[in-house]
């Protein structure tokens, strides 16, 4: 999968088509993601053990979204001059795997854990 937790994506199909949200969880085994507060399906999963509640699974197709240019784009990989491999948006060329993005994601995750 080409997406990671913290990426901003645009929904491209379904009843939530055109809406934008951040990825909160990635499931690589079945190529699905959970997008914060978007596209909640009503598929209920039974609890696996007694005492555990059931779950509502949220599935969606997605594309990365450029915050600067506001266009949906696919993801590419390239190696910079200093030898680091980064992900970038193909349409705009915007690098999305910089240290700033990673530090912002980690900071937001810590703030969410503290407030919860």
The first five atom37 places (N, CA, C, CB, O) and aatype in JSON, in Angstrom:
{
  "aatype": [20, 20, 20, 20, 20, 20, 20, 20, 20, 20, 20, 20, 20, 20, 20, 20, 20, 20, 20, 20, 20, 20, 20, 20, 20, 20, 20, 20, 20, 20, 20, 20, 20, 20, 20, 20, 20, 20, 20, 20, 20, 20, 20, 20, 20, 20, 20, 20, 20, 20, 20, 20, 20, 20, 20, 20, 20, 20, 20, 20, 20, 20, 20, 20, 20, 20, 20, 20, 20, 20, 20, 20, 20, 20, 20, 20, 20, 20, 20, 20, 20, 20, 20, 20, 20, 20, 20, 20, 20, 20, 20, 20, 20, 20, 20, 20, 20, 20, 20, 20, 20, 20, 20, 20, 20, 20, 20, 20, 20, 20, 20, 20, 20, 20, 20, 20],
  "atom_mask": [
    [1, 1, 1, 1, 1],
    [1, 1, 1, 1, 1],
    [1, 1, 1, 1, 1],
    [1, 1, 1, 1, 1],
    [1, 1, 1, 1, 1],
    [1, 1, 1, 1, 1],
    [1, 1, 1, 1, 1],
    [1, 1, 1, 1, 1],
    [1, 1, 1, 1, 1],
    [1, 1, 1, 1, 1],
    [1, 1, 1, 1, 1],
    [1, 1, 1, 1, 1],
    [1, 1, 1, 1, 1],
    [1, 1, 1, 1, 1],
    [1, 1, 1, 1, 1],
    [1, 1, 1, 1, 1],
    [1, 1, 1, 1, 1],
    [1, 1, 1, 1, 1],
    [1, 1, 1, 1, 1],
    [1, 1, 1, 1, 1],
    [1, 1, 1, 1, 1],
    [1, 1, 1, 1, 1],
    [1, 1, 1, 1, 1],
    [1, 1, 1, 1, 1],
    [1, 1, 1, 1, 1],
    [1, 1, 1, 1, 1],
    [1, 1, 1, 1, 1],
    [1, 1, 1, 1, 1],
    [1, 1, 1, 1, 1],
    [1, 1, 1, 1, 1],
    [1, 1, 1, 1, 1],
    [1, 1, 1, 1, 1],
    [1, 1, 1, 1, 1],
    [1, 1, 1, 1, 1],
    [1, 1, 1, 1, 1],
    [1, 1, 1, 1, 1],
    [1, 1, 1, 1, 1],
    [1, 1, 1, 1, 1],
    [1, 1, 1, 1, 1],
    [1, 1, 1, 1, 1],
    [1, 1, 1, 1, 1],
    [1, 1, 1, 1, 1],
    [1, 1, 1, 1, 1],
    [1, 1, 1, 1, 1],
    [1, 1, 1, 1, 1],
    [1, 1, 1, 1, 1],
    [1, 1, 1, 1, 1],
    [1, 1, 1, 1, 1],
    [1, 1, 1, 1, 1],
    [1, 1, 1, 1, 1],
    [1, 1, 1, 1, 1],
    [1, 1, 1, 1, 1],
    [1, 1, 1, 1, 1],
    [1, 1, 1, 1, 1],
    [1, 1, 1, 1, 1],
    [1, 1, 1, 1, 1],
    [1, 1, 1, 1, 1],
    [1, 1, 1, 1, 1],
    [1, 1, 1, 1, 1],
    [1, 1, 1, 1, 1],
    [1, 1, 1, 1, 1],
    [1, 1, 1, 1, 1],
    [1, 1, 1, 1, 1],
    [1, 1, 1, 1, 1],
    [1, 1, 1, 1, 1],
    [1, 1, 1, 1, 1],
    [1, 1, 1, 1, 1],
    [1, 1, 1, 1, 1],
    [1, 1, 1, 1, 1],
    [1, 1, 1, 1, 1],
    [1, 1, 1, 1, 1],
    [1, 1, 1, 1, 1],
    [1, 1, 1, 1, 1],
    [1, 1, 1, 1, 1],
    [1, 1, 1, 1, 1],
    [1, 1, 1, 1, 1],
    [1, 1, 1, 1, 1],
    [1, 1, 1, 1, 1],
    [1, 1, 1, 1, 1],
    [1, 1, 1, 1, 1],
    [1, 1, 1, 1, 1],
    [1, 1, 1, 1, 1],
    [1, 1, 1, 1, 1],
    [1, 1, 1, 1, 1],
    [1, 1, 1, 1, 1],
    [1, 1, 1, 1, 1],
    [1, 1, 1, 1, 1],
    [1, 1, 1, 1, 1],
    [1, 1, 1, 1, 1],
    [1, 1, 1, 1, 1],
    [1, 1, 1, 1, 1],
    [1, 1, 1, 1, 1],
    [1, 1, 1, 1, 1],
    [1, 1, 1, 1, 1],
    [1, 1, 1, 1, 1],
    [1, 1, 1, 1, 1],
    [1, 1, 1, 1, 1],
    [1, 1, 1, 1, 1],
    [1, 1, 1, 1, 1],
    [1, 1, 1, 1, 1],
    [1, 1, 1, 1, 1],
    [1, 1, 1, 1, 1],
    [1, 1, 1, 1, 1],
    [1, 1, 1, 1, 1],
    [1, 1, 1, 1, 1],
    [1, 1, 1, 1, 1],
    [1, 1, 1, 1, 1],
    [1, 1, 1, 1, 1],
    [1, 1, 1, 1, 1],
    [1, 1, 1, 1, 1],
    [1, 1, 1, 1, 1],
    [1, 1, 1, 1, 1],
    [1, 1, 1, 1, 1],
    [1, 1, 1, 1, 1],
    [1, 1, 1, 1, 1],
    [1, 1, 1, 1, 1]
  ],
  "atom_positions": [
    [[0.84, -1.18, 0.0], [0.0, 0.0, 0.0], [0.88, 1.24, 0.0], [-0.95, 0.0, 1.21], [1.98, 1.24, 0.55]],
    [[0.39, 2.27, -0.61], [1.15, 3.5, -0.74], [0.72, 4.57, 0.25], [1.03, 4.03, -2.14], [1.22, 5.7, 0.18]],
    [[-0.17, 4.26, 1.16], [-0.63, 5.25, 2.12], [-0.17, 4.88, 3.52], [-2.17, 5.38, 2.09], [0.09, 3.71, 3.81]],
    [[-0.06, 5.89, 4.37], [0.36, 5.68, 5.75], [-0.58, 6.42, 6.68], [1.83, 6.16, 5.95], [-1.38, 7.25, 6.25]],
    [[-0.49, 6.12, 7.96], [-1.28, 6.81, 8.97], [-0.89, 8.28, 8.96], [-1.07, 6.17, 10.38], [0.29, 8.61, 8.96]],
    [[-1.89, 9.16, 8.96], [-1.64, 10.59, 8.96], [-1.76, 11.22, 7.58], [-0.29, 10.86, 9.51], [-1.81, 12.45, 7.49]],
    [[-1.81, 10.43, 6.5], [-1.97, 10.98, 5.16], [-3.37, 11.55, 5.02], [-1.71, 9.91, 4.08], [-4.33, 11.03, 5.59]],
    [[-3.49, 12.63, 4.25], [-4.78, 13.2, 3.93], [-5.23, 12.61, 2.6], [-4.73, 14.76, 3.88], [-4.48, 12.67, 1.62]],
    [[-6.43, 12.06, 2.56], [-6.92, 11.39, 1.36], [-8.26, 11.96, 0.94], [-7.03, 9.88, 1.58], [-8.97, 12.57, 1.74]],
    [[-8.59, 11.76, -0.32], [-9.88, 12.17, -0.86], [-10.61, 10.91, -1.3], [-9.71, 13.17, -2.06], [-10.06, 10.09, -2.04]],
    [[-11.84, 10.74, -0.85], [-12.64, 9.57, -1.17], [-13.08, 9.69, -2.63], [-13.88, 9.44, -0.22], [-13.57, 10.73, -3.05]],
    [[-12.89, 8.61, -3.41], [-13.19, 8.67, -4.84], [-14.41, 7.87, -5.26], [-12.01, 8.19, -5.62], [-14.8, 7.91, -6.42]],
    [[-15.03, 7.15, -4.33], [-16.25, 6.42, -4.69], [-17.12, 6.23, -3.46], [-15.9, 5.05, -5.33], [-16.65, 6.35, -2.33]],
    [[-18.39, 5.92, -3.7], [-19.32, 5.66, -2.6], [-20.11, 6.89, -2.21], [-18.57, 5.15, -1.42], [-20.02, 7.94, -2.85]],
    [[-20.87, 6.76, -1.15], [-21.75, 7.86, -0.74], [-20.98, 9.05, -0.17], [-22.74, 7.37, 0.27], [-21.53, 10.15, -0.13]],
    [[-19.75, 8.86, 0.26], [-18.92, 9.94, 0.81], [-17.98, 10.52, -0.24], [-18.11, 9.43, 2.01], [-17.01, 11.2, 0.11]],
    [[-18.24, 10.27, -1.52], [-17.36, 10.69, -2.61], [-17.08, 12.19, -2.57], [-17.98, 10.31, -3.96], [-18.0, 12.99, -2.41]],
    [[-15.8, 12.55, -2.71], [-15.4, 13.95, -2.73], [-14.99, 14.51, -1.38], [-16.5, 14.76, -3.27], [-14.41, 15.59, -1.32]],
    [[-15.28, 13.81, -0.3], [-14.91, 14.29, 1.03], [-13.45, 13.99, 1.32], [-15.82, 13.66, 2.1], [-12.87, 13.06, 0.75]],
    [[-12.87, 14.78, 2.21], [-11.45, 14.68, 2.53], [-11.29, 14.35, 4.0], [-10.7, 15.99, 2.17], [-12.01, 14.9, 4.84]],
    [[-10.34, 13.45, 4.32], [-10.1, 13.1, 5.71], [-8.71, 12.53, 5.9], [-11.12, 12.1, 6.18], [-7.99, 12.27, 4.94]],
    [[-8.33, 12.34, 7.16], [-7.02, 11.81, 7.5], [-7.14, 10.33, 7.85], [-6.4, 12.59, 8.68], [-8.12, 9.89, 8.45]],
    [[-6.13, 9.56, 7.45], [-6.11, 8.13, 7.74], [-5.72, 7.92, 9.19], [-5.13, 7.38, 6.79], [-4.71, 8.47, 9.65]],
    [[-6.51, 7.13, 9.91], [-6.21, 6.85, 11.31], [-5.68, 5.44, 11.51], [-7.44, 7.06, 12.16], [-5.0, 5.16, 12.5]],
    [[-5.99, 4.53, 10.56], [-5.55, 3.15, 10.71], [-5.44, 2.52, 9.32], [-6.52, 2.35, 11.61], [-6.27, 2.77, 8.45]],
    [[-4.41, 1.69, 9.13], [-4.19, 1.01, 7.85], [-4.18, -0.49, 8.09], [-2.85, 1.48, 7.19], [-3.5, -0.98, 8.99]],
    [[-4.94, -1.23, 7.28], [-4.96, -2.68, 7.33], [-4.33, -3.2, 6.05], [-6.42, -3.23, 7.51], [-4.98, -3.23, 5.0]],
    [[-3.07, -3.62, 6.12], [-2.35, -4.06, 4.93], [-2.83, -5.42, 4.42], [-0.87, -4.12, 5.22], [-2.74, -5.7, 3.23]],
    [[-3.33, -6.28, 5.31], [-3.72, -7.62, 4.89], [-4.88, -7.63, 3.91], [-4.08, -8.45, 6.09], [-4.98, -8.54, 3.09]],
    [[-5.77, -6.64, 3.97], [-6.87, -6.58, 3.01], [-6.95, -5.24, 2.28], [-8.18, -6.85, 3.7], [-7.97, -4.91, 1.69]],
    [[-5.87, -4.46, 2.34], [-5.74, -3.2, 1.59], [-6.89, -2.23, 1.88], [-5.68, -3.48, 0.1], [-7.47, -1.68, 0.95]],
    [[-7.21, -2.03, 3.15], [-8.25, -1.09, 3.52], [-7.71, -0.11, 4.56], [-9.48, -1.82, 4.06], [-6.7, -0.37, 5.21]],
    [[-8.4, 1.01, 4.69], [-8.01, 2.02, 5.67], [-9.24, 2.52, 6.4], [-7.26, 3.19, 4.99], [-10.36, 2.36, 5.92]],
    [[-9.02, 3.11, 7.56], [-10.09, 3.8, 8.28], [-9.77, 5.28, 8.21], [-10.2, 3.29, 9.77], [-8.68, 5.72, 8.59]],
    [[-10.74, 6.05, 7.73], [-10.58, 7.49, 7.61], [-11.39, 8.14, 8.72], [-11.03, 8.0, 6.2], [-12.55, 7.78, 8.95]],
    [[-10.79, 9.09, 9.39], [-11.41, 9.72, 10.56], [-12.75, 10.35, 10.18], [-10.46, 10.8, 11.14], [-12.82, 11.22, 9.32]],
    [[-13.82, 9.9, 10.83], [-15.17, 10.44, 10.73], [-15.75, 10.39, 9.32], [-15.19, 11.85, 11.21], [-16.6, 11.22, 8.99]],
    [[-15.33, 9.46, 8.47], [-15.88, 9.37, 7.12], [-16.29, 7.95, 6.78], [-14.87, 9.88, 6.09], [-15.67, 6.98, 7.23]],
    [[-17.34, 7.84, 5.99], [-17.79, 6.6, 5.36], [-17.9, 5.42, 6.3], [-16.87, 6.25, 4.26], [-17.21, 4.41, 6.14]],
    [[-18.74, 5.54, 7.26], [-18.98, 4.45, 8.19], [-20.01, 3.5, 7.59], [-19.45, 4.98, 9.57], [-21.17, 3.88, 7.41]],
    [[-19.59, 2.27, 7.27], [-20.54, 1.27, 6.8], [-21.23, 0.65, 8.01], [-19.83, 0.18, 5.94], [-20.75, 0.77, 9.13]],
    [[-22.34, 0.01, 7.77], [-23.07, -0.61, 8.87], [-22.84, -2.11, 8.91], [-24.56, -0.32, 8.75], [-23.74, -2.86, 9.28]],
    [[-21.66, -2.56, 8.53], [-21.31, -3.97, 8.64], [-20.8, -4.22, 10.05], [-20.23, -4.38, 7.57], [-19.78, -3.67, 10.46]],
    [[-21.53, -5.03, 10.79], [-21.18, -5.29, 12.18], [-20.45, -6.62, 12.31], [-22.44, -5.28, 13.07], [-20.85, -7.62, 11.71]],
    [[-19.38, -6.62, 13.09], [-18.62, -7.84, 13.34], [-18.96, -8.33, 14.74], [-17.08, -7.58, 13.19], [-19.04, -7.54, 15.68]],
    [[-19.17, -9.63, 14.87], [-19.41, -10.21, 16.19], [-18.14, -10.15, 17.02], [-19.92, -11.66, 16.06], [-17.04, -10.08, 16.48]],
    [[-18.31, -10.18, 18.32], [-17.14, -10.23, 19.19], [-16.52, -11.61, 19.1], [-17.52, -9.88, 20.66], [-17.23, -12.61, 18.96]],
    [[-15.2, -11.68, 19.19], [-14.5, -12.96, 19.09], [-14.47, -13.68, 20.44], [-13.08, -12.74, 18.59], [-14.45, -14.91, 20.49]],
    [[-14.46, -12.92, 21.51], [-14.44, -13.5, 22.85], [-15.56, -12.88, 23.67], [-13.06, -13.28, 23.54], [-16.05, -11.8, 23.36]],
    [[-15.95, -13.58, 24.71], [-16.98, -13.02, 25.58], [-16.42, -11.8, 26.3], [-17.48, -14.07, 26.59], [-15.25, -11.77, 26.69]],
    [[-17.26, -10.81, 26.48], [-16.86, -9.61, 27.2], [-16.3, -8.52, 26.29], [-15.84, -9.96, 28.22], [-16.14, -7.38, 26.73]],
    [[-16.02, -8.84, 25.05], [-15.54, -7.82, 24.11], [-16.71, -7.34, 23.26], [-14.4, -8.38, 23.22], [-17.54, -8.15, 22.83]],
    [[-16.78, -6.04, 23.0], [-17.87, -5.54, 22.16], [-17.61, -5.85, 20.69], [-18.04, -4.03, 22.36], [-16.47, -6.07, 20.28]],
    [[-18.67, -5.85, 19.9], [-18.53, -6.01, 18.46], [-17.95, -4.74, 17.85], [-19.88, -6.36, 17.81], [-17.76, -3.75, 18.55]],
    [[-17.69, -4.77, 16.56], [-17.07, -3.63, 15.89], [-17.86, -3.25, 14.65], [-15.62, -3.93, 15.53], [-18.53, -4.08, 14.04]],
    [[-17.76, -1.97, 14.28], [-18.26, -1.5, 13.0], [-17.04, -1.22, 12.15], [-19.19, -0.23, 13.15], [-16.19, -0.41, 12.53]],
    [[-16.94, -1.88, 10.99], [-15.76, -1.72, 10.14], [-16.0, -0.62, 9.13], [-15.42, -3.05, 9.43], [-17.07, -0.56, 8.52]],
    [[-15.02, 0.26, 8.94], [-15.1, 1.35, 7.98], [-14.11, 1.08, 6.85], [-14.82, 2.72, 8.67], [-12.9, 1.05, 7.1]],
    [[-14.59, 0.89, 5.63], [-13.74, 0.59, 4.49], [-13.87, 1.7, 3.44], [-14.09, -0.78, 3.89], [-14.95, 2.27, 3.3]],
    [[-12.82, 2.0, 2.72], [-12.9, 3.05, 1.71], [-11.79, 2.94, 0.69], [-12.86, 4.4, 2.36], [-10.68, 2.51, 1.02]],
    [[-12.06, 3.33, -0.55], [-11.02, 3.53, -1.56], [-10.55, 4.98, -1.41], [-11.55, 3.23, -3.04], [-11.35, 5.85, -1.06]],
    [[-9.3, 5.23, -1.66], [-8.8, 6.56, -1.39], [-7.72, 6.97, -2.39], [-8.25, 6.64, 0.01], [-7.16, 6.15, -3.11]],
    [[-7.45, 8.28, -2.42], [-6.32, 8.83, -3.16], [-5.71, 9.9, -2.27], [-6.75, 9.41, -4.56], [-6.41, 10.54, -1.48]],
    [[-4.42, 10.1, -2.4], [-3.79, 11.16, -1.62], [-4.24, 12.52, -2.13], [-2.27, 11.05, -1.68], [-4.63, 12.66, -3.29]],
    [[-4.19, 13.49, -1.28], [-4.72, 14.81, -1.58], [-3.66, 15.84, -1.25], [-6.02, 15.09, -0.79], [-3.09, 15.82, -0.16]],
    [[-3.38, 16.72, -2.17], [-2.37, 17.76, -1.96], [-3.0, 18.93, -1.21], [-1.78, 18.23, -3.3], [-3.98, 19.51, -1.67]],
    [[-2.44, 19.28, -0.06], [-2.96, 20.41, 0.7], [-2.61, 21.73, 0.03], [-2.41, 20.39, 2.13], [-3.36, 22.7, 0.15]],
    [[-1.49, 21.78, -0.68], [-1.06, 23.02, -1.33], [-1.87, 23.31, -2.59], [0.42, 22.94, -1.67], [-2.39, 24.41, -2.74]],
    [[-1.98, 22.33, -3.48], [-2.61, 22.57, -4.78], [-4.06, 22.12, -4.83], [-1.83, 21.85, -5.86], [-4.77, 22.43, -5.79]],
    [[-4.52, 21.41, -3.82], [-5.89, 20.92, -3.71], [-6.32, 20.08, -4.91], [-6.84, 22.09, -3.54], [-7.37, 20.34, -5.51]],
    [[-5.51, 19.09, -5.26], [-5.87, 18.14, -6.31], [-5.6, 16.73, -5.82], [-5.07, 18.43, -7.62], [-4.66, 16.5, -5.06]],
    [[-6.42, 15.8, -6.26], [-6.2, 14.39, -5.93], [-5.1, 13.86, -6.83], [-7.51, 13.56, -6.07], [-5.04, 14.2, -8.01]],
    [[-4.24, 13.02, -6.28], [-3.12, 12.52, -7.06], [-2.72, 11.14, -6.57], [-1.93, 13.48, -6.97], [-3.0, 10.76, -5.44]],
    [[-2.05, 10.39, -7.45], [-1.5, 9.11, -7.06], [-0.14, 9.33, -6.42], [-1.39, 8.16, -8.28], [0.41, 10.44, -6.47]],
    [[0.4, 8.28, -5.82], [1.67, 8.37, -5.1], [2.77, 7.74, -5.94], [1.59, 7.69, -3.72], [2.57, 6.7, -6.57]],
    [[3.94, 8.38, -5.95], [5.12, 7.83, -6.58], [6.25, 7.76, -5.58], [5.53, 8.66, -7.81], [6.17, 8.37, -4.51]],
    [[7.29, 7.03, -5.91], [8.47, 6.93, -5.06], [9.66, 7.43, -5.84], [8.7, 5.47, -4.57], [9.79, 7.15, -7.03]],
    [[10.55, 8.18, -5.18], [11.78, 8.61, -5.83], [12.88, 8.73, -4.79], [11.58, 9.95, -6.57], [12.62, 8.83, -3.59]],
    [[14.11, 8.71, -5.27], [15.27, 8.83, -4.41], [15.85, 10.23, -4.59], [16.34, 7.73, -4.72], [16.15, 10.64, -5.71]],
    [[16.0, 10.95, -3.49], [16.55, 12.31, -3.54], [18.06, 12.27, -3.72], [16.19, 13.09, -2.27], [18.68, 11.2, -3.67]],
    [[18.66, 13.45, -3.93], [20.1, 13.53, -4.16], [20.91, 13.05, -2.97], [20.48, 14.95, -4.48], [22.02, 12.55, -3.14]],
    [[20.37, 13.2, -1.76], [21.11, 12.75, -0.57], [20.92, 11.25, -0.3], [20.67, 13.54, 0.64], [21.44, 10.74, 0.69]],
    [[20.18, 10.54, -1.16], [20.03, 9.1, -1.04], [18.81, 8.63, -0.28], [21.22, 8.54, -0.4], [18.61, 7.43, -0.14]],
    [[17.99, 9.54, 0.22], [16.79, 9.13, 0.96], [15.66, 8.85, -0.01], [16.38, 10.22, 1.98], [15.48, 9.56, -1.0]],
    [[14.89, 7.8, 0.27], [13.75, 7.43, -0.55], [12.51, 8.07, 0.04], [13.6, 5.88, -0.65], [12.23, 7.91, 1.23]],
    [[11.76, 8.8, -0.77], [10.58, 9.51, -0.3], [9.38, 9.2, -1.2], [10.84, 11.02, -0.25], [9.54, 8.76, -2.33]],
    [[8.19, 9.45, -0.66], [6.97, 9.37, -1.45], [6.61, 10.77, -1.9], [5.8, 8.72, -0.63], [6.85, 11.74, -1.18]],
    [[6.03, 10.88, -3.1], [5.63, 12.19, -3.6], [4.34, 12.06, -4.4], [6.75, 12.81, -4.46], [3.99, 10.97, -4.84]],
    [[3.64, 13.19, -4.59], [2.43, 13.21, -5.39], [2.82, 13.38, -6.86], [1.47, 14.34, -4.93], [3.55, 14.31, -7.19]],
    [[2.33, 12.51, -7.72], [2.74, 12.5, -9.12], [2.3, 13.77, -9.84], [2.18, 11.28, -9.83], [3.08, 14.33, -10.61]],
    [[1.07, 14.24, -9.63], [0.58, 15.41, -10.36], [1.29, 16.69, -9.97], [-0.9, 15.57, -10.12], [1.58, 17.53, -10.84]],
    [[1.59, 16.86, -8.69], [2.14, 18.14, -8.23], [3.62, 18.09, -7.92], [1.41, 18.59, -7.03], [4.28, 19.13, -7.9]],
    [[4.17, 16.9, -7.68], [5.58, 16.78, -7.31], [5.85, 17.06, -5.84], [6.39, 17.71, -8.14], [7.0, 17.05, -5.42]],
    [[4.81, 17.3, -5.06], [4.95, 17.61, -3.63], [5.43, 16.38, -2.86], [3.61, 18.12, -3.04], [4.85, 15.3, -2.98]],
    [[6.5, 16.54, -2.07], [7.02, 15.44, -1.25], [6.15, 15.33, 0.0], [8.52, 15.68, -0.87], [5.91, 16.32, 0.69]],
    [[5.69, 14.11, 0.29], [4.78, 13.92, 1.42], [5.42, 13.15, 2.56], [3.53, 13.22, 0.98], [4.79, 12.95, 3.59]],
    [[6.65, 12.69, 2.39], [7.32, 11.93, 3.44], [8.46, 12.69, 4.09], [7.84, 10.64, 2.87], [9.43, 12.08, 4.53]],
    [[8.36, 14.0, 4.16], [9.43, 14.77, 4.79], [9.4, 14.63, 6.3], [9.32, 16.23, 4.4], [8.42, 14.14, 6.86]],
    [[10.46, 15.06, 6.97], [10.54, 15.01, 8.43], [9.45, 15.85, 9.07], [11.9, 15.48, 8.91], [8.93, 15.48, 10.13]],
    [[9.08, 16.97, 8.45], [8.06, 17.85, 9.03], [6.73, 17.12, 9.13], [7.91, 19.13, 8.19], [6.05, 17.19, 10.15]],
    [[6.34, 16.41, 8.06], [5.08, 15.68, 8.08], [5.09, 14.59, 9.14], [4.79, 15.07, 6.71], [4.1, 14.39, 9.84]],
    [[6.2, 13.87, 9.25], [6.31, 12.78, 10.22], [6.23, 13.33, 11.64], [7.62, 12.0, 10.02], [5.52, 12.78, 12.48]],
    [[6.95, 14.42, 11.93], [6.92, 15.0, 13.27], [5.53, 15.53, 13.6], [7.96, 16.13, 13.38], [5.09, 15.4, 14.74]],
    [[4.83, 16.12, 12.62], [3.48, 16.62, 12.84], [2.53, 15.47, 13.18], [2.97, 17.38, 11.6], [1.71, 15.6, 14.08]],
    [[2.65, 14.36, 12.48], [1.8, 13.2, 12.72], [2.03, 12.63, 14.11], [2.04, 12.13, 11.67], [1.07, 12.3, 14.82]],
    [[3.29, 12.49, 14.51], [3.62, 11.96, 15.83], [3.09, 12.88, 16.93], [5.15, 11.77, 15.98], [2.55, 12.41, 17.93]],
    [[3.25, 14.19, 16.74], [2.78, 15.17, 17.73], [1.26, 15.1, 17.88], [3.22, 16.6, 17.33], [0.76, 15.11, 19.01]],
    [[0.53, 15.04, 16.77], [-0.93, 14.96, 16.83], [-1.39, 13.67, 17.5], [-1.52, 15.06, 15.42], [-2.38, 13.67, 18.24]],
    [[-0.68, 12.57, 17.25], [-1.05, 11.29, 17.85], [-0.86, 11.35, 19.37], [-0.21, 10.15, 17.25], [-1.7, 10.85, 20.11]],
    [[0.26, 11.95, 19.83], [0.5, 12.08, 21.27], [-0.55, 12.95, 21.92], [1.89, 12.65, 21.53], [-1.03, 12.64, 23.01]],
    [[-0.93, 14.07, 21.27], [-1.95, 14.96, 21.81], [-3.3, 14.24, 21.92], [-2.08, 16.21, 20.94], [-4.04, 14.45, 22.88]],
    [[-3.61, 13.41, 20.94], [-4.87, 12.67, 20.96], [-4.89, 11.66, 22.1], [-5.09, 11.95, 19.62], [-5.92, 11.47, 22.74]],
    [[-3.74, 11.02, 22.37], [-3.66, 10.05, 23.46], [-3.8, 10.74, 24.81], [-2.34, 9.27, 23.4], [-4.43, 10.2, 25.72]],
    [[-3.21, 11.91, 24.96], [-3.27, 12.64, 26.22], [-4.7, 13.12, 26.5], [-2.3, 13.84, 26.21], [-5.17, 13.04, 27.63]],
    [[-5.38, 13.61, 25.46], [-6.73, 14.12, 25.66], [-7.76, 13.01, 25.86], [-7.13, 14.97, 24.47], [-8.83, 13.25, 26.42]],
    [[-7.45, 11.8, 25.42], [-8.41, 10.68, 25.55], [-8.38, 10.06, 26.92], [-8.14, 9.62, 24.52], [-9.13, 9.11, 27.18]]
  ]
}
